[in-house]
Every structure is written in structure tokens, then in C-alpha cells.
């Protein structure tokens, strides 16, 4: 299993590269594959807002595009006092491609929450329903 402290550090570093000129709400994520490789991601905004991509999806898509198919854990970092969990779209994609992985939430100083994907998305729509 990956070290959550290391993942949080990678997510904090990724957050610094966020492109958030409109909201100034920077988020970083770090996703570890079963082989141990860590993929960082940051949110990337644009003027239409609707085409903004979240940090969690950036990390996931980077990993998938490199051929990864199994994942162990994700960390998400934002500069908030309260835990900042993945949005609904990110939860859906994380569930479909990562399954019931641990999700570590943190801010710039400390870990603010630890959850399993099944708790963040308790009744998921996934491939088993398409059969």
C-alpha cells in the first residue's frame, strides 16, 4: 500500500501548478497505481467554467493514458479548513476506474479526512448495470 503522507506531499506540489485564474481555488491530487507510480494532477480552469477539469480527473486521465489500470489510493489537497472531497463527476470516474480505493483529503497543513470511495459514492452507476 502506498504511503499517504507521500501522496499528500505530491498533491500539495501539484496544487501549486493549478491553472485557476477565475476562481483562484487551486486543487492538487495524487493517484498511486498498483505498481507504485504516482500521478499528480491539478485543476485547470477556462473562461467557460464548464470545460474546467478537476485535479482528480487530471491525475486519473494521465495515469490511464500511460496504460495504468489498477490503483491503490488518491490524495486531494485544497487550501480549506474543512475537507474538500472530489466532486460528483470525479467520484463517478474514480469509482469506475479505481474502485473502492481510500481517498485522503488534506489542506496545506494536515490531513482533514480519510474515506473509502464506497462511502463517497454509496450507490454508484457502473458497468454491472449495463449487462
Buried (B, 14 or more C-beta within 10 A) or exposed (E): EBEBEEBBBBBBBBBEBBEBEEEEEBBBBBBBBEEEEBBBBBBBBEEEEEEBBBBBBBBBBBBBEEEBEEBBBBBBBBBBEEBBBBEEEBBBBBBBBBBBBBBBBBBEEEBBBBBEBEEBBEEBEEEEEEE
